[in-house]
Amino acid sequence: MALLLGTTIYVYGLRSRKVRSKPRLPPGPKTVPHHEKQTPAPKFPLGLVPAAYRPYLELIRLEKPTGTILMFWPFAWGLTMAAFTTDLPLRAYAVNLGKALVGAFLLRSSACTINDIFDRDLDAGVERTRNRPLASGRVSVRAASLYLMLQYALGLVFLCATEQGMAYRFAIYPLLKRITHWPQAWLGFAMNFGFITAWISVSGTVNYPVLAAAMTSCWCWTMLYDTIYACQDIQDDVKMGVRSTAILFGTWIRPLLVACGLTFALALAGAGLLNGQGTPYFVVSVGGTTLHLVWQFCTVDLRVPASCWQNFNRNGQLGWIVWGGLALDYLFSLHRQQA
């Protein structure tokens, strides 16, 4: 499967692509210096490796860990919620958490690589992304495809079957932005399937009510942060024919974000109730998340790309809040069992 997918990517990548869709232009962003403009000094840790290898580390966004963090949190949340239910020993929990982090890194790396293979022509026309390795010509499509195959091979070694399936879901995402304004909806499913994977790996059962509530919460969270992310490139995306919820909703983006944030918090509370979570979860995870979302809505300026980027990164920090309440609940539960 990995070889077939890689061959398809390579053949598809050799074709030139033109986009025809030109949706209505929403209010444009303010003109500000952008965070992804090329700078003389490479970002950490790119400066630690020879210049010839840096484009390949840029291809997997090694210098921008937020994507990996966002990929990791659903794994960590599902694992911790299941550990609370099953009284999983702390050592086993720590081992599984480490595996989840490795899995998130591999999945995010391959997702970035395949995204850049498909999007290299589009990226070249967007101010924020024109210096990416493929868009700028520093890495060839053939080299990137071979690099992707290496990542998939590592995935076969380190990832379980369900996690391997997640990699193929990410291959669909860059294609959807050409045909629908809802690529974020698919990303919400792809990014958060790790919650289900982690839950089942620990509990060995499928608790449909808990998983449905948790996945609804996670899906709305991804819709929130990826729509904010898409607001960075509205003007360029419209010119290039790229579609997103940010373009679709136009001046109604903020109400969409509020609706996603509200559902995120409510579904998070619902998942906790269904799973029998304790006070630490509802105070820290649910209460803390609600306050963090209010703070985001009060501070983000959707017309300013730098503000969108900052708030996108803040969602990686929000994951600590949700996990913190879950971890406290789990640890208190273990303590009660041992007392």
Backbone as numpy.savetxt, mean C-alpha at the origin, in Angstrom:
# Nx Ny Nz CAx CAy CAz Cx Cy Cz
3.85 -20.08 -13.52 3.03 -18.86 -13.52 3.88 -17.61 -13.52
4.93 -17.61 -12.70 5.78 -16.42 -12.63 6.47 -16.17 -13.96
6.95 -17.27 -14.63 7.61 -17.12 -15.92 6.64 -16.62 -16.97
5.41 -17.16 -16.98 4.40 -16.73 -17.94 4.06 -15.26 -17.74
3.89 -14.87 -16.49 3.58 -13.48 -16.20 4.72 -12.57 -16.63
5.95 -12.99 -16.36 7.10 -12.17 -16.74 7.21 -12.00 -18.23
6.97 -13.09 -18.99 7.00 -13.00 -20.45 5.94 -12.05 -20.97
4.74 -12.14 -20.39 3.65 -11.24 -20.78 4.02 -9.79 -20.52
4.61 -9.55 -19.36 5.02 -8.19 -19.00 6.03 -7.66 -19.99
7.00 -8.50 -20.35 8.06 -8.06 -21.25 7.51 -7.73 -22.63
6.65 -8.61 -23.15 6.06 -8.37 -24.47 5.19 -7.13 -24.44
4.38 -7.02 -23.41 3.53 -5.84 -23.28 4.37 -4.57 -23.17
5.47 -4.66 -22.44 6.30 -3.49 -22.22 6.96 -2.98 -23.47
7.17 -3.84 -24.48 7.81 -3.41 -25.72 6.87 -2.64 -26.62
5.60 -2.69 -26.35 4.63 -1.97 -27.17 4.51 -0.55 -26.68
4.43 0.38 -27.58 4.19 1.77 -27.19 2.72 1.92 -26.89
2.40 2.75 -25.94 1.03 2.89 -25.50 0.60 4.33 -25.60
-0.61 4.52 -26.09 -1.20 5.84 -26.13 -2.49 5.80 -25.34
-2.79 6.86 -24.62 -4.00 6.93 -23.82 -4.92 7.96 -24.41
-6.23 7.66 -24.41 -7.18 8.51 -25.11 -8.15 9.20 -24.19
-8.34 8.65 -22.98 -9.34 9.22 -22.09 -8.89 10.56 -21.55
-9.75 11.57 -21.63 -9.44 12.90 -21.10 -10.60 13.38 -20.25
-10.64 12.99 -18.98 -11.74 13.39 -18.10 -11.67 14.86 -17.76
-12.75 15.35 -17.18 -12.87 16.75 -16.81 -11.80 17.11 -15.79
-11.17 18.26 -15.98 -10.08 18.69 -15.13 -10.60 19.32 -13.86
-10.29 18.75 -12.69 -10.69 19.36 -11.42 -9.77 20.52 -11.09
-10.06 21.27 -10.02 -9.20 22.39 -9.66 -7.75 21.95 -9.51
-6.85 22.70 -10.11 -5.45 22.32 -10.18 -4.71 22.58 -8.89
-3.56 21.95 -8.75 -2.76 22.15 -7.54 -2.01 23.46 -7.57
-1.65 23.92 -6.38 -0.79 25.09 -6.30 0.61 24.70 -6.78
1.31 25.64 -7.32 2.66 25.37 -7.80 3.63 25.40 -6.63
4.20 24.22 -6.34 5.19 24.14 -5.26 6.30 23.21 -5.71
7.48 23.34 -5.14 8.55 22.39 -5.46 8.12 21.00 -5.05
8.40 20.02 -5.88 7.92 18.66 -5.59 8.96 17.82 -4.91
8.46 16.90 -4.05 9.36 16.11 -3.22 10.16 15.11 -4.01
9.71 14.76 -5.24 10.43 13.73 -5.97 11.35 14.29 -7.06
11.56 15.60 -7.10 12.50 16.13 -8.05 13.91 15.61 -7.72
14.68 15.42 -8.78 15.99 14.83 -8.59 16.88 15.75 -7.76
17.59 15.18 -6.84 18.50 15.94 -5.98 19.92 15.43 -6.19
20.92 16.26 -5.95 22.30 15.85 -6.19 22.73 14.65 -5.34
22.37 14.65 -4.07 22.79 13.57 -3.18 21.73 12.49 -3.13
22.09 11.20 -3.32 21.09 10.12 -3.24 20.56 9.96 -1.83
19.30 9.58 -1.75 18.67 9.37 -0.45 19.20 8.09 0.20
19.15 8.08 1.53 19.53 6.88 2.27 18.51 5.78 1.98
18.95 4.53 1.74 20.32 4.02 1.81 21.00 3.92 0.45
20.48 4.63 -0.56 21.02 4.50 -1.91 22.48 4.90 -1.98
22.88 5.88 -1.15 24.26 6.33 -1.17 25.25 5.31 -0.67
24.77 4.22 -0.08 25.66 3.20 0.47 26.09 2.17 -0.56
25.48 2.20 -1.75 25.80 1.21 -2.78 26.40 1.91 -4.00
27.15 1.18 -4.84 27.70 1.79 -6.06 26.61 2.36 -6.95
26.94 3.41 -7.68 25.96 4.12 -8.50 25.28 3.20 -9.51
26.00 2.20 -10.01 25.44 1.31 -11.03 24.25 0.50 -10.51
24.20 0.26 -9.20 23.14 -0.56 -8.62 21.98 0.27 -8.08
22.17 1.56 -7.96 21.14 2.39 -7.35 19.81 2.38 -8.10
19.80 2.38 -9.44 18.50 2.36 -10.13 17.64 1.15 -9.77
18.28 0.02 -9.48 17.52 -1.18 -9.14 16.94 -1.09 -7.74
17.62 -0.39 -6.86 17.07 -0.15 -5.53 15.97 0.91 -5.59
16.13 1.88 -6.48 15.06 2.87 -6.69 13.82 2.20 -7.27
14.04 1.19 -8.11 12.92 0.50 -8.75 12.01 -0.15 -7.72
12.57 -0.62 -6.62 11.75 -1.22 -5.57 11.46 -0.22 -4.44
11.80 1.06 -4.67 11.52 2.15 -3.73 12.16 1.90 -2.35
13.38 1.41 -2.35 14.02 1.10 -1.08 14.18 2.34 -0.21
14.34 3.50 -0.86 14.54 4.74 -0.12 13.22 5.34 0.36
12.10 4.71 0.00 10.77 5.19 0.41 10.02 4.03 1.06
10.21 3.81 2.35 9.68 2.61 3.01 8.19 2.64 3.32
7.52 3.78 3.09 6.11 3.86 3.48 5.26 2.78 2.82
5.52 2.49 1.55 4.75 1.46 0.86 4.87 0.10 1.51
6.08 -0.26 1.91 6.29 -1.53 2.61 5.57 -1.53 3.95
5.63 -0.41 4.65 4.95 -0.30 5.95 3.45 -0.47 5.78
2.88 0.19 4.76 1.44 0.07 4.51 1.06 -1.35 4.12
1.96 -2.05 3.43 1.72 -3.44 3.07 1.81 -4.34 4.30
2.69 -3.99 5.21 2.93 -4.82 6.39 1.79 -4.76 7.40
1.18 -3.59 7.58 0.21 -3.43 8.66 -0.97 -4.39 8.60
-1.61 -4.65 7.46 -2.71 -5.63 7.46 -2.26 -7.01 7.93
-1.05 -7.42 7.52 -0.50 -8.68 8.03 -0.41 -8.64 9.56
0.19 -7.56 10.07 0.40 -7.44 11.52 -0.91 -7.38 12.28
-1.88 -6.64 11.74 -3.18 -6.54 12.41 -3.89 -7.89 12.46
-3.93 -8.57 11.30 -4.59 -9.87 11.25 -3.91 -10.89 12.15
-2.58 -10.87 12.15 -1.81 -11.78 12.99 -2.09 -11.53 14.47
-2.08 -10.26 14.87 -2.25 -9.93 16.29 -3.68 -10.19 16.76
-4.65 -9.92 15.90 -6.04 -10.17 16.26 -6.28 -11.67 16.42
-5.70 -12.47 15.53 -5.83 -13.93 15.64 -5.05 -14.45 16.84
-3.89 -13.87 17.12 -3.10 -14.29 18.29 -3.86 -14.02 19.58
-4.58 -12.92 19.63 -5.41 -12.60 20.80 -6.48 -13.66 21.00
-7.09 -14.10 19.92 -8.17 -15.08 19.99 -7.68 -16.47 20.37
-6.50 -16.84 19.87 -6.00 -18.21 20.05 -4.97 -18.33 21.17
-4.63 -17.22 21.83 -3.57 -17.23 22.85 -2.27 -17.79 22.29
-1.89 -17.31 21.12 -0.66 -17.75 20.47 0.55 -17.42 21.35
1.46 -18.37 21.57 2.66 -18.07 22.37 3.45 -16.90 21.79
4.05 -16.13 22.66 4.73 -14.90 22.25 5.86 -15.17 21.27
6.60 -16.24 21.49 7.71 -16.56 20.58 7.19 -16.84 19.17
6.13 -17.63 19.07 5.55 -17.93 17.76 5.02 -16.66 17.11
4.45 -15.79 17.93 3.94 -14.51 17.41 5.08 -13.67 16.82
6.19 -13.59 17.53 7.33 -12.79 17.06 7.89 -13.34 15.75
7.98 -14.67 15.65 8.48 -15.29 14.42 7.56 -14.98 13.25
6.26 -15.11 13.47 5.30 -14.83 12.41 5.31 -13.35 12.01
5.53 -12.48 12.97 5.59 -11.05 12.68 6.81 -10.74 11.80
7.93 -11.39 12.09 9.12 -11.21 11.26 8.90 -11.71 9.85
8.25 -12.86 9.71 7.94 -13.39 8.39 7.02 -12.45 7.62
6.07 -11.84 8.33 5.15 -10.90 7.69 5.90 -9.69 7.15
6.89 -9.22 7.88 7.67 -8.07 7.42 8.46 -8.40 6.17
9.07 -9.58 6.14 9.80 -10.02 4.95 8.85 -10.16 3.77
7.69 -10.76 4.01 6.70 -10.92 2.95 6.22 -9.60 2.41
5.97 -8.64 3.29 5.52 -7.32 2.85 6.57 -6.64 1.99
7.83 -6.78 2.36 8.91 -6.18 1.58 8.99 -6.79 0.18
8.93 -8.12 0.10 9.01 -8.78 -1.20 7.81 -8.43 -2.08
6.63 -8.42 -1.49 5.43 -8.10 -2.26 5.45 -6.67 -2.76
5.84 -5.74 -1.90 5.89 -4.34 -2.30 6.95 -4.11 -3.38
8.09 -4.80 -3.25 9.16 -4.65 -4.24 8.71 -5.09 -5.62
8.08 -6.26 -5.69 7.61 -6.75 -6.99 6.48 -5.90 -7.53
5.63 -5.38 -6.64 4.53 -4.52 -7.07 5.06 -3.23 -7.68
6.08 -2.64 -7.08 6.67 -1.41 -7.63 7.33 -1.68 -8.98
8.02 -2.81 -9.09 8.72 -3.13 -10.33 7.75 -3.34 -11.47
6.71 -4.12 -11.25 5.76 -4.38 -12.32 4.97 -3.12 -12.67
4.70 -2.30 -11.67 4.01 -1.03 -11.92 4.85 -0.14 -12.83
6.15 -0.07 -12.59 7.01 0.80 -13.39 7.23 0.25 -14.79
7.20 -1.07 -14.94 7.31 -1.65 -16.28 6.11 -1.24 -17.13
4.93 -1.38 -16.59 3.73 -1.01 -17.33 3.60 0.50 -17.53
4.03 1.25 -16.54 3.76 2.70 -16.53 4.91 3.56 -17.00
5.95 2.97 -17.56 7.14 3.78 -17.84 6.86 4.94 -18.80
5.99 4.72 -19.81 5.67 5.81 -20.73 4.83 6.88 -20.04
3.91 6.45 -19.19 3.10 7.42 -18.45 3.96 8.18 -17.44
4.83 7.46 -16.76 5.69 8.10 -15.76 6.57 9.18 -16.38
6.98 8.97 -17.62 7.85 9.94 -18.28 7.14 11.27 -18.51
5.82 11.26 -18.53 5.06 12.48 -18.75 4.55 13.14 -17.48
4.91 12.59 -16.33 4.47 13.13 -15.04 5.67 13.70 -14.31
5.55 14.95 -13.86 6.67 15.63 -13.21 7.24 14.83 -12.05
6.38 14.26 -11.23 6.83 13.58 -10.02 7.57 12.29 -10.31
7.26 11.63 -11.43 7.77 10.28 -11.67 8.71 10.18 -12.87
8.99 11.29 -13.53 9.77 11.20 -14.77 11.21 10.75 -14.55
11.72 10.85 -13.33 13.09 10.43 -13.04 13.17 9.00 -12.50
12.06 8.27 -12.53 12.12 6.87 -12.12 13.01 6.09 -13.08
13.62 5.00 -12.65 14.63 4.32 -13.46 14.17 3.93 -14.87
12.98 3.37 -15.00 12.51 2.98 -16.33 12.08 4.18 -17.16
11.38 5.11 -16.55 10.91 6.29 -17.28 12.07 7.13 -17.79
13.15 7.18 -17.04 14.31 7.99 -17.43 15.30 7.22 -18.30
15.05 5.92 -18.50 15.93 5.12 -19.35 17.16 4.57 -18.66
17.25 4.71 -17.34 18.42 4.20 -16.62 18.39 2.69 -16.45
17.20 2.11 -16.58 17.03 0.65 -16.55 16.20 0.25 -17.75
16.60 -0.79 -18.46 15.84 -1.25 -19.63 14.67 -2.12 -19.20
13.71 -2.27 -20.11 12.56 -3.13 -19.82 13.01 -4.57 -19.62
13.96 -5.00 -20.43 14.45 -6.37 -20.30 15.10 -6.58 -18.93
15.95 -5.65 -18.52 16.62 -5.79 -17.22 15.60 -5.76 -16.08
14.60 -4.88 -16.19 13.58 -4.80 -15.14 12.75 -6.08 -15.08
12.47 -6.68 -16.25 11.69 -7.92 -16.28 12.46 -9.07 -15.64
13.76 -9.15 -15.92 14.59 -10.17 -15.28 14.67 -9.94 -13.77
14.76 -8.69 -13.40 14.79 -8.32 -11.98 13.49 -8.73 -11.30
12.38 -8.55 -12.00 11.08 -8.96 -11.47 11.02 -10.47 -11.29
11.56 -11.22 -12.26 11.56 -12.67 -12.13 12.38 -13.12 -10.92
13.47 -12.42 -10.64 14.26 -12.73 -9.45 13.44 -12.50 -8.19
12.68 -11.42 -8.16 11.85 -11.13 -7.00 10.76 -12.19 -6.82
10.15 -12.61 -7.94 9.15 -13.67 -7.85 9.78 -14.99 -7.39
11.00 -15.26 -7.83 11.68 -16.48 -7.40 11.93 -16.46 -5.89
12.33 -15.30 -5.38 12.49 -15.17 -3.93 11.15 -15.35 -3.22
10.09 -14.87 -3.85 8.75 -15.03 -3.28 8.35 -16.49 -3.17
8.75 -17.30 -4.16 8.44 -18.73 -4.12 9.13 -19.40 -2.93
10.27 -18.86 -2.53 11.03 -19.44 -1.42 10.48 -18.99 -0.07
10.18 -17.69 0.04 9.87 -17.12 1.35 8.38 -16.93 1.62
7.54 -16.95 0.58 6.13 -16.67 0.77 5.30 -17.93 0.68
4.19 -17.96 1.43 3.26 -19.08 1.32 2.43 -18.91 0.05
1.61 -19.91 -0.28 0.87 -19.90 -1.54 -0.07 -18.71 -1.65
-0.76 -18.38 -0.55 -1.71 -17.26 -0.61 -0.98 -15.93 -0.78
0.19 -15.80 -0.17 0.97 -14.58 -0.35 1.51 -14.47 -1.76
1.88 -15.60 -2.36 2.33 -15.59 -3.75 1.21 -15.12 -4.67
-0.02 -15.52 -4.35 -1.16 -15.07 -5.15 -1.37 -13.58 -5.07
-0.99 -12.97 -3.95 -1.13 -11.52 -3.81 -0.27 -10.79 -4.83
0.89 -11.35 -5.17 1.79 -10.70 -6.13 1.12 -10.53 -7.48
0.32 -11.50 -7.89 -0.35 -11.41 -9.19 -1.48 -10.38 -9.16
-2.07 -10.17 -8.02 -3.11 -9.14 -7.92 -2.53 -7.75 -8.16
-1.30 -7.55 -7.73 -0.67 -6.25 -7.94 -0.33 -6.01 -9.41
-0.21 -7.08 -10.18 0.08 -6.93 -11.61 -1.10 -6.31 -12.35
-2.29 -6.45 -11.79 -3.50 -5.92 -12.43 -3.65 -4.43 -12.19
-3.19 -3.96 -11.05 -3.42 -2.57 -10.64 -2.98 -1.53 -11.67
-1.75 -1.58 -12.21 -1.36 -0.53 -13.16 -2.16 -0.53 -14.45
-2.77 -1.66 -14.79 -3.60 -1.71 -15.99 -4.97 -1.08 -15.76
-5.47 -1.17 -14.55 -6.81 -0.66 -14.26 -6.89 0.85 -14.39
-5.81 1.56 -14.07 -5.85 3.02 -14.14 -6.02 3.53 -15.57
-5.93 2.64 -16.55 -6.15 3.01 -17.94 -7.61 2.85 -18.36
-8.38 2.06 -17.61 -9.74 1.73 -18.05 -10.82 2.12 -17.05
-10.45 2.45 -15.82 -11.45 2.79 -14.81 -10.90 3.85 -13.87
-11.83 4.62 -13.29 -11.44 5.60 -12.29 -11.32 4.98 -10.89
-11.45 3.67 -10.80 -11.46 3.00 -9.50 -10.28 2.05 -9.29
-9.08 2.37 -9.73 -7.97 1.46 -9.44 -7.69 1.36 -7.94
-8.03 2.42 -7.20 -7.83 2.40 -5.75 -8.69 1.33 -5.08
-9.85 1.05 -5.66 -10.73 0.02 -5.10 -10.07 -1.36 -5.20
-9.45 -1.63 -6.34 -8.74 -2.90 -6.49 -7.52 -2.96 -5.57
-6.81 -1.83 -5.47 -5.64 -1.79 -4.61 -6.03 -2.06 -3.16
-7.20 -1.58 -2.75 -7.67 -1.82 -1.40 -7.83 -3.30 -1.11
-8.24 -4.06 -2.11 -8.35 -5.51 -1.95 -6.97 -6.16 -1.96
-6.12 -5.75 -2.91 -4.80 -6.37 -3.04 -3.90 -6.08 -1.84
-3.92 -4.84 -1.37 -3.03 -4.43 -0.28 -3.36 -5.12 1.04
-4.63 -5.42 1.25 -5.07 -5.85 2.57 -5.41 -7.33 2.68
-5.19 -8.09 1.60 -5.47 -9.51 1.67 -4.57 -10.21 2.68
-3.47 -9.55 3.03 -2.58 -10.11 4.04 -3.25 -10.29 5.39
-4.28 -9.48 5.67 -5.01 -9.66 6.92 -5.64 -11.05 6.97
-6.30 -11.44 5.88 -6.93 -12.75 5.81 -5.88 -13.85 5.89
-4.79 -13.67 5.14 -3.71 -14.66 5.14 -3.15 -14.89 6.54
-2.89 -13.79 7.25 -2.32 -13.90 8.60 -3.31 -14.52 9.57
-4.57 -14.13 9.47 -5.59 -14.67 10.37 -5.69 -16.19 10.22
-5.80 -16.66 8.98 -5.98 -18.08 8.73 -4.74 -18.87 9.14
-3.55 -18.30 8.89 -2.31 -19.01 9.22 -2.18 -19.26 10.72
-2.77 -18.39 11.54 -2.67 -18.53 13.00 -3.84 -19.32 13.57
-5.06 -18.95 13.16 -6.25 -19.56 13.76 -6.65 -20.86 13.10
-6.30 -21.01 11.82 -6.70 -22.21 11.09 -8.17 -22.25 10.75
-8.89 -21.15 11.00 -10.32 -21.07 10.71 -10.62 -19.80 9.93
-11.82 -19.74 9.38 -12.29 -18.55 8.67 -13.48 -17.98 9.44
-13.26 -16.91 10.16 -14.34 -16.24 10.89 -14.89 -15.14 9.98
-15.94 -15.47 9.24 -16.43 -14.56 8.20 -16.86 -13.19 8.74
-17.58 -13.11 9.85 -17.98 -11.79 10.35 -16.78 -10.90 10.69
-15.80 -11.47 11.41 -14.62 -10.68 11.78 -13.83 -10.27 10.55
-13.61 -11.21 9.65 -12.82 -10.91 8.45 -13.52 -9.91 7.56
-14.85 -10.00 7.46 -15.59 -9.04 6.63 -15.48 -7.63 7.19
-15.64 -7.51 8.51 -15.53 -6.19 9.14 -14.12 -5.64 9.02
-13.13 -6.49 9.26 -11.74 -6.05 9.20 -11.34 -5.66 7.79
-11.75 -6.44 6.79 -11.40 -6.12 5.41 -12.11 -4.85 4.94
-13.33 -4.64 5.40 -14.02 -3.38 5.07 -13.26 -2.20 5.62
-12.80 -2.33 6.85 -12.02 -1.28 7.48 -10.73 -1.01 6.71
-10.00 -2.07 6.42 -8.73 -1.92 5.70 -8.93 -1.37 4.30
-9.97 -1.82 3.62 -10.26 -1.35 2.26 -10.52 0.15 2.26
-11.31 0.62 3.19 -11.60 2.06 3.28 -10.34 2.85 3.61
-9.49 2.26 4.42 -8.22 2.92 4.75 -7.37 3.10 3.50
-7.26 2.06 2.68 -6.48 2.16 1.44 -7.11 3.16 0.48
-8.42 3.15 0.36 -9.10 4.14 -0.47 -8.75 5.55 -0.01
-8.66 5.74 1.29 -8.34 7.05 1.86 -6.93 7.48 1.48
-5.94 6.66 1.84 -4.56 7.13 1.64 -4.14 7.11 0.18
-4.68 6.20 -0.64 -4.25 6.19 -2.03 -4.94 7.27 -2.85
-6.12 7.69 -2.44 -6.75 8.84 -3.10 -5.97 10.11 -2.78
-5.53 10.24 -1.53 -4.67 11.38 -1.17 -3.39 11.34 -1.99
-2.81 10.16 -2.14 -1.59 9.99 -2.94 -1.83 10.42 -4.39
-2.98 10.04 -4.95 -3.28 10.37 -6.34 -3.48 11.86 -6.56
-3.83 12.58 -5.52 -4.04 14.03 -5.65 -2.76 14.76 -6.02
-1.61 14.14 -5.80 -0.34 14.77 -6.15 -0.22 15.03 -7.65
-0.81 14.16 -8.45 -0.54 14.15 -9.89 -1.76 14.46 -10.75
-2.77 15.10 -10.18 -4.03 15.28 -10.91 -3.81 15.92 -12.28
-3.11 17.03 -12.33 -2.93 17.74 -13.59 -2.22 16.88 -14.64
-1.12 16.25 -14.25 -0.37 15.41 -15.19 -1.16 14.16 -15.57
-1.87 13.57 -14.62 -2.65 12.37 -14.91 -3.75 12.65 -15.92
-4.40 13.80 -15.81 -5.45 14.16 -16.76 -4.86 14.29 -18.16
-3.72 14.91 -18.27 -3.07 15.08 -19.57 -2.67 13.74 -20.18
-2.24 12.81 -19.32 -1.77 11.51 -19.80 -2.89 10.49 -19.94
-4.09 10.83 -19.49 -5.22 9.91 -19.58 -5.27 8.88 -18.48
-4.52 9.09 -17.41 -4.54 8.18 -16.26 -5.77 8.49 -15.41
-6.43 7.46 -14.93 -7.66 7.63 -14.17 -7.46 7.28 -12.70
-8.25 7.92 -11.85 -8.16 7.67 -10.41 -9.41 8.21 -9.74
-9.61 7.83 -8.50 -10.74 8.39 -7.73 -10.53 9.87 -7.48
-9.29 10.32 -7.41 -9.03 11.75 -7.21 -9.56 12.57 -8.38
-9.40 12.06 -9.59 -9.91 12.75 -10.78 -11.42 12.60 -10.88
-11.92 11.41 -10.58 -13.36 11.15 -10.69 -14.17 12.06 -9.79
-13.74 12.22 -8.55 -14.53 12.98 -7.58 -14.26 14.49 -7.64
-13.15 14.89 -8.22 -12.90 16.31 -8.41 -13.02 17.12 -7.13
-13.93 18.07 -7.12 -14.11 18.92 -5.93 -14.78 18.18 -4.78
-15.24 16.95 -5.01 -15.88 16.15 -3.97 -14.91 15.16 -3.32
-13.62 15.37 -3.51 -12.64 14.45 -2.94 -12.71 14.43 -1.42
-12.80 15.60 -0.82 -12.79 15.64 0.65 -13.98 14.89 1.26
-15.21 15.06 0.76 -16.31 14.24 1.30 -16.05 12.74 1.14
-15.43 12.34 0.02 -15.09 10.93 -0.16 -14.12 10.47 0.92
-13.11 11.28 1.19 -12.12 10.92 2.20 -12.74 10.82 3.58
-13.64 11.75 3.90 -14.32 11.71 5.20 -15.16 10.45 5.33
-15.88 10.09 4.25 -16.70 8.88 4.27 -15.83 7.64 4.46
-14.69 7.59 3.76 -13.78 6.45 3.91 -13.21 6.39 5.32
-12.83 7.54 5.86 -12.27 7.57 7.21 -13.28 7.16 8.26
-14.51 7.63 8.11 -15.56 7.28 9.07 -15.85 5.78 9.03
-15.95 5.23 7.83 -16.21 3.79 7.70 -15.03 2.97 8.21
-13.84 3.46 7.96 -12.63 2.81 8.48 -12.70 2.65 9.99
-13.01 3.74 10.69 -13.05 3.71 12.16 -14.21 2.86 12.67
-15.39 2.99 12.04 -16.55 2.22 12.49 -16.36 0.72 12.27
-15.83 0.36 11.11 -15.60 -1.06 10.82 -14.50 -1.62 11.71
-13.53 -0.79 12.06 -12.48 -1.21 13.00 -13.09 -1.54 14.35
-14.02 -0.70 14.79 -14.72 -0.97 16.05 -15.57 -2.23 15.94
-16.24 -2.41 14.80 -17.07 -3.59 14.59 -16.26 -4.87 14.62
-15.10 -4.86 13.98 -14.24 -6.05 13.99 -13.80 -6.38 15.41
-13.52 -5.34 16.21 -13.13 -5.57 17.60 -14.25 -6.17 18.42
-15.46 -5.67 18.22 -16.62 -6.22 18.95 -16.84 -7.68 18.58
-16.78 -7.99 17.30 -17.01 -9.35 16.85 -15.92 -10.31 17.33
-14.72 -9.79 17.53 -13.61 -10.64 17.97 -13.43 -10.64 19.49
-14.28 -9.90 20.21 -14.20 -9.87 21.66 -12.99 -9.13 22.20
-12.52 -8.12 21.47 -11.35 -7.35 21.91 -11.67 -6.59 23.19
-10.62 -6.23 23.93 -10.78 -5.57 25.22 -10.62 -4.07 25.15
-10.57 -3.46 26.32 -10.50 -2.00 26.43 -9.29 -1.39 25.73
-8.09 -1.96 25.83 -6.94 -1.34 25.15 -7.17 -1.16 23.66
-7.83 -2.12 23.04 -8.08 -2.03 21.61 -8.99 -0.85 21.29
-10.08 -0.72 22.03 -11.04 0.33 21.70 -10.52 1.72 22.07
-9.72 1.80 23.12 -9.17 3.10 23.50 -8.04 3.51 22.56
-7.08 2.61 22.37 -5.89 2.95 21.59 -6.15 2.83 20.09
-6.58 1.65 19.65 -6.74 1.40 18.21 -7.86 2.23 17.61
-9.06 2.09 18.16 -10.22 2.79 17.59 -10.19 4.28 17.92
-10.01 4.59 19.21 -9.98 5.99 19.61 -8.81 6.74 19.01
-7.63 6.13 19.04 -6.44 6.77 18.47 -6.56 6.97 16.98
-7.12 5.98 16.28 -7.32 6.11 14.84 -8.26 7.25 14.51
-9.34 7.35 15.26 -10.31 8.43 15.02 -9.66 9.80 15.17
-8.89 9.98 16.22 -8.21 11.26 16.45 -7.18 11.54 15.35
-6.47 10.51 14.93 -5.46 10.67 13.88 -6.12 11.08 12.56
-7.26 10.48 12.25 -7.97 10.82 11.02 -8.47 12.26 11.05
-9.00 12.68 12.19 -9.44 14.08 12.32 -8.27 15.02 12.09
-7.13 14.67 12.66 -5.92 15.48 12.46 -5.53 15.53 10.99
-5.59 14.39 10.30 -5.28 14.37 8.87 -6.20 15.29 8.08
-7.50 15.18 8.34 -8.47 15.98 7.58 -8.28 17.47 7.83
-7.83 17.82 9.03 -7.66 19.24 9.37 -6.37 19.82 8.81
-5.41 18.97 8.47 -4.09 19.47 8.06 -3.78 19.28 6.58
-4.41 18.33 5.92 -4.07 18.06 4.52 -4.62 19.16 3.61
-3.80 19.61 2.67 -4.21 20.52 1.61 -4.10 19.75 0.31
-5.24 19.34 -0.22 -5.26 18.46 -1.39 -4.77 19.15 -2.65
-4.61 20.48 -2.61 -4.09 21.21 -3.77 -2.57 21.27 -3.79
-1.96 20.88 -2.69 -0.50 20.97 -2.56 0.10 19.57 -2.55
0.86 19.19 -3.59 1.43 17.84 -3.63 2.25 17.47 -2.40
3.03 18.42 -1.89 3.86 18.12 -0.71 3.00 17.77 0.50
1.85 18.42 0.65 0.94 18.12 1.75 0.31 16.74 1.57
-0.03 16.40 0.33 -0.59 15.07 0.04 0.43 13.99 0.37
1.67 14.21 -0.03 2.72 13.24 0.25 2.94 13.08 1.75
2.91 14.17 2.47 3.11 14.13 3.91 2.00 13.34 4.59
0.75 13.57 4.18 -0.37 12.86 4.80 -0.43 11.41 4.37
0.01 11.11 3.17 0.14 9.72 2.75 1.09 8.99 3.69
2.23 9.59 3.97 3.20 8.99 4.89 2.64 8.85 6.30
1.80 9.78 6.71 1.22 9.73 8.05 0.35 8.49 8.24
-0.18 7.94 7.16 -0.99 6.73 7.30 -0.13 5.52 7.65
1.14 5.54 7.25 2.04 4.51 7.73 2.22 4.59 9.23
2.25 5.82 9.75 2.36 6.02 11.20 1.06 5.61 11.91
-0.06 5.84 11.25 -1.35 5.46 11.84 -1.40 3.96 12.13
-0.74 3.18 11.30 -0.72 1.73 11.51 -0.18 1.34 12.86
0.78 2.13 13.38 1.31 1.86 14.72 0.22 1.97 15.78
-0.68 2.91 15.59 -1.75 3.13 16.57 -2.67 1.91 16.63
-3.11 1.45 15.45 -3.99 0.28 15.40 -3.28 -0.93 15.99
-2.05 -1.15 15.56 -1.31 -2.31 16.05 -1.01 -2.18 17.54
-0.75 -0.98 18.02 -0.45 -0.78 19.44 -1.57 -1.25 20.34
-2.82 -0.89 20.01 -3.96 -1.35 20.80 -4.15 -2.85 20.73
-3.96 -3.41 19.53 -4.07 -4.86 19.37 -2.99 -5.59 20.17
-1.77 -5.07 20.12 -0.66 -5.71 20.83 -0.86 -5.66 22.34
-1.33 -4.53 22.85 -1.60 -4.42 24.29 -2.68 -5.42 24.71
-3.73 -5.50 23.92 -4.81 -6.44 24.21 -4.28 -7.88 24.24
-3.46 -8.21 23.27 -2.89 -9.55 23.17 -1.99 -9.85 24.37
-1.12 -8.91 24.73 -0.20 -9.12 25.86 -0.95 -9.24 27.18
-1.96 -8.40 27.37 -2.77 -8.50 28.59 -3.49 -9.84 28.66
-3.94 -10.32 27.51 -4.62 -11.62 27.46 -3.67 -12.75 27.84
-2.43 -12.69 27.32 -1.43 -13.70 27.69 -1.13 -13.65 29.19
-1.05 -12.45 29.73 -0.76 -12.29 31.16 -1.88 -12.91 32.01
-3.12 -12.70 31.59 -4.24 -13.28 32.34 -4.21 -14.80 32.28
-3.79 -15.34 31.14 -3.73 -16.79 31.00 -2.66 -17.40 31.91
-1.57 -16.65 32.11 -0.46 -17.16 32.92 -0.66 -16.90 34.41
-1.55 -15.97 34.76 -1.76 -15.62 36.18 -2.51 -16.72 36.92
